């Protein structure tokens, strides 16, 4: 059922960037809210009232994605006030290949997220058994929220960066990049402090106190949260490289962050620090990636 709506899902995500480039970010926000409210209402109706179970939830998700994909499609097709319009044109292979190359780092980043989850599960199962995996599942619930905030900052900045880069307005590019970095850093520090001071309360939302998994998660989540700040820098840096057509740099950073350094840290940190090293593997990899980005910046400041 979900696969039947993949086109709507892709359109919804694609048009969010187009709406920002078309100077309609508020309209994009309203469409996202409309799609989310549609999903919640139909979930309650199909699952709670009609008793369609998982199939009902899938149908509700698909309809909500259709709302998020079709409404902006109609806007770009028929709106006379939009600075961007969809129109028929000759198919060109070169721009398509450039777009695929530029976006490949995003693909690699999402694949590495799955790899990280597999590595965490394997190492925690080895050291702590099922309780360790249950403890890490809390991080799997919390981390996507943080990632979405960083991703929103990067995606909001990308149309501004790319537009001014194309117009050769380098001061505006630098200004937008600084604003994105400071916003992401501020968010990272805030998330780190929240996790450090309120880890027991957050963990208890998922696993009650007194269970072994709760104890493991309360001790591990503050260590895992140390990666929130460098991760913010890395996401913005990769987004910046994509925006100014430095796809090779974006792919290099993504490969080092999501594969080389991550695998190295997951192999080395548990050997050095035991269970704490498992929780610290991702933060250390993110920090090393941040250092790598800074070195690249110093070598290519112009």
Secondary structure, 3 states (H helix, E strand, C coil): CCHHHHHHHHHHHHHHHHHHHCCCHHHHHHHHHHHHHHHHHHHHHHHHHCCCHHHHHHHHHHHHHHHHHHHHHHHHHHCCCCCCCCCCCCCCHHHHHHHHHHHHHHHHHHHHHHHHHHHHHHHHHHHHCHHHHHHHHHHHHHHHHHHHHHHHHHHHHHHHHHHHHHCCCHHHHHHHHHHHHHHHHHHHHHHHHHHHHHHHHHHHCCCCCCCHHHHHHHHHHHHHHCHHHHHHHHHHHHHHHHHCCCHHHHHHHHHHHHHHHHHHHHHHHHHHHCHHHHHHHHHHHHHHHHHHHHHHHHHCCC
